[in-house]
Amino acid sequence: MTPARAAALAAPLALPLALLALWALAAAQIASPLFPGPGKVLMAAVQNFWIILDQMGATLRRVLIGFVLAAATMVPLGILLGRVRLLGWLFEPVIDMLATLPPPAIVPLVMLFAGTGDAAKVTMIAFAAAIPILINTFEASKVRNAMTSLVARSLHLTRWETMLRVDLPAATPMILTGVRMAVAAALLVSVTSEILLATDGIGVFLQRQQENFQIAGGLAGILAIALTGLAVNTAILRIEKGVLFWHYRNDGQS
Amino acid sequence: MTAALRLRGLVSLLFVLLVWETVSRLGIVPSRYFPGLAEIAAGAAEMIRNGELLAAEAMTLGRAVAGLVLATLIGIALAVLSDVSPFFERGFRTLTGLLQPIPPAAIVPLAIFGFGLGLKLYIFIIVMVTIWGPYLNGVAALRAVPVEQILNGRMMRMTPAQILWHIKLPAALPEIFAGIRYAAAVSLIAVVVSEMIAGRDGIGYLLVRKSFSIRIPETYALMFVTMVNGVLLAMLVNLGRRLLTGWHVKQMGYPA
């Protein structure tokens, strides 16, 4: 390994490690249970490993259900609004308004209709995930490439065939971008929903740790959320690139 | 905004209000849970009369704006640092990947220990969750400044600092503002969540209190207020964009 390559490999880690060292030093100086160092946090993470894993599982299960619900309803709805002009004209401002409503603000409403159980949390997650999918699907199915439409017409494709074979693939990249944003939103809101409507999940774990003044444990929980988010986001990006290999290939050429 | 667009917004708003009132009158949903518009308006008027709405609103908007401004400044500073030093950029990318997925709600419980329940808590949380928009867009935009412009600057004997201030930053500003607009939405979410959890003041706290005391019309009115807040903050960001990058708007020929 050449020195230049070693430097390139070290670069992504050097700054985080330096900050970690700084944190450890500061914690050693202050020596207060309210300001644990990285070692204490790591110990808490190991101690609570199975609890964190278990609670994270409960959280991710709801994220999955809420996300699937949102995707299954919002992609068809977005296409409908994008294709039927009048509906799109009427509802676009409504979607814009809903997009400015913070998902946590619907908590009181959700509690009225769904209580505080799994259904309530899944509803919140689905709402948060629905907005980006709906907006992107709507925008993507509204525009029609003039060139490909002409090609479809000269090939004598029926309207249905044109939609399925030409317009849908053309809209996929943007729809998938919405999906990626929706997954991130679903993860964010899942923890929020658990803290506000406590039963189980990683959000509840965080709150219990705080109530017991277990700062290290709380930080371990946050670390787990950060790592999970990073893993999920990376996985989604990989899948997107795999599905859209033709899109990225074309992008690279132009 | 053109007249046609304004008309459309009005038409669809009226449409929503009409559907709402119809659903409420028909009693498909228990009317206790789904009050009519008049009741909601009365709830809002009551909260305005006793002053709690305006006090909470000032609190929430003030926090959101203060946090957003600070997050933007730090984000741009970090973006410039990343542009100057690729080494820093690589290291900070690792941190970005780790910190970006952390929801504001997750930091609130622990941040309360560090910052108490005052303004500092909210600023900290907003900065933690909104810095990424301005930062990431800033890094991308600074990198995308055309070489010709920079070479032109060098030809005019500008120092690197002058090139940064007079050429690169102005060129990057429009894209940075796109990041700020996204951050504005996130900052409102962060403030409302934090207020709901911290539970002392602000719109988020009022929302929790009204819903727990089953004041349904007030709850709906407050949800409407949070929606309007999103629009207000977006308008504020647009105003800033027009003040700082008016030349760009003119060049591109689209209304801000």
Boltz contact constraints between the chains, C-beta under 6 A:
constraints:
  - contact:
      token1: [A, 11]
      token2: [B, 87]
      max_distance: 6.0
  - contact:
      token1: [A, 11]
      token2: [B, 90]
      max_distance: 6.0
  - contact:
      token1: [A, 12]
      token2: [B, 90]
      max_distance: 6.0
  - contact:
      token1: [A, 12]
      token2: [B, 94]
      max_distance: 6.0
  - contact:
      token1: [A, 14]
      token2: [B, 91]
      max_distance: 6.0
  - contact:
      token1: [A, 15]
      token2: [B, 91]
      max_distance: 6.0
  - contact:
      token1: [A, 16]
      token2: [B, 94]
      max_distance: 6.0
  - contact:
      token1: [A, 16]
      token2: [B, 95]
      max_distance: 6.0
  - contact:
      token1: [A, 34]
      token2: [B, 113]
      max_distance: 6.0
  - contact:
      token1: [A, 90]
      token2: [B, 12]
      max_distance: 6.0
  - contact:
      token1: [A, 93]
      token2: [B, 9]
      max_distance: 6.0
  - contact:
      token1: [A, 93]
      token2: [B, 12]
      max_distance: 6.0
  - contact:
      token1: [A, 94]
      token2: [B, 12]
      max_distance: 6.0
  - contact:
      token1: [A, 94]
      token2: [B, 16]
      max_distance: 6.0
  - contact:
      token1: [A, 97]
      token2: [B, 227]
      max_distance: 6.0
  - contact:
      token1: [A, 100]
      token2: [B, 227]
      max_distance: 6.0
  - contact:
      token1: [A, 100]
      token2: [B, 230]
      max_distance: 6.0
  - contact:
      token1: [A, 100]
      token2: [B, 231]
      max_distance: 6.0
  - contact:
      token1: [A, 101]
      token2: [B, 227]
      max_distance: 6.0
  - contact:
      token1: [A, 102]
      token2: [B, 188]
      max_distance: 6.0
  - contact:
      token1: [A, 102]
      token2: [B, 189]
      max_distance: 6.0
  - contact:
      token1: [A, 102]
      token2: [B, 192]
      max_distance: 6.0
  - contact:
      token1: [A, 102]
      token2: [B, 226]
      max_distance: 6.0
  - contact:
      token1: [A, 104]
      token2: [B, 192]
      max_distance: 6.0
  - contact:
      token1: [A, 104]
      token2: [B, 193]
      max_distance: 6.0
  - contact:
      token1: [A, 105]
      token2: [B, 192]
      max_distance: 6.0
  - contact:
      token1: [A, 105]
      token2: [B, 223]
      max_distance: 6.0
  - contact:
      token1: [A, 105]
      token2: [B, 226]
      max_distance: 6.0
  - contact:
      token1: [A, 108]
      token2: [B, 211]
      max_distance: 6.0
  - contact:
      token1: [A, 108]
      token2: [B, 219]
      max_distance: 6.0
  - contact:
      token1: [A, 112]
      token2: [B, 33]
      max_distance: 6.0
  - contact:
      token1: [A, 188]
      token2: [B, 103]
      max_distance: 6.0
  - contact:
      token1: [A, 191]
      token2: [B, 103]
      max_distance: 6.0
  - contact:
      token1: [A, 191]
      token2: [B, 105]
      max_distance: 6.0
  - contact:
      token1: [A, 191]
      token2: [B, 106]
      max_distance: 6.0
  - contact:
      token1: [A, 192]
      token2: [B, 103]
      max_distance: 6.0
  - contact:
      token1: [A, 192]
      token2: [B, 105]
      max_distance: 6.0
  - contact:
      token1: [A, 192]
      token2: [B, 193]
      max_distance: 6.0
  - contact:
      token1: [A, 195]
      token2: [B, 105]
      max_distance: 6.0
  - contact:
      token1: [A, 206]
      token2: [B, 106]
      max_distance: 6.0
  - contact:
      token1: [A, 206]
      token2: [B, 109]
      max_distance: 6.0
  - contact:
      token1: [A, 207]
      token2: [B, 109]
      max_distance: 6.0
  - contact:
      token1: [A, 210]
      token2: [B, 109]
      max_distance: 6.0
  - contact:
      token1: [A, 218]
      token2: [B, 110]
      max_distance: 6.0
  - contact:
      token1: [A, 222]
      token2: [B, 106]
      max_distance: 6.0
  - contact:
      token1: [A, 225]
      token2: [B, 102]
      max_distance: 6.0
  - contact:
      token1: [A, 225]
      token2: [B, 106]
      max_distance: 6.0
  - contact:
      token1: [A, 226]
      token2: [B, 98]
      max_distance: 6.0
  - contact:
      token1: [A, 226]
      token2: [B, 101]
      max_distance: 6.0
  - contact:
      token1: [A, 226]
      token2: [B, 102]
      max_distance: 6.0
  - contact:
      token1: [A, 229]
      token2: [B, 101]
      max_distance: 6.0
  - contact:
      token1: [A, 230]
      token2: [B, 97]
      max_distance: 6.0
  - contact:
      token1: [A, 230]
      token2: [B, 98]
      max_distance: 6.0
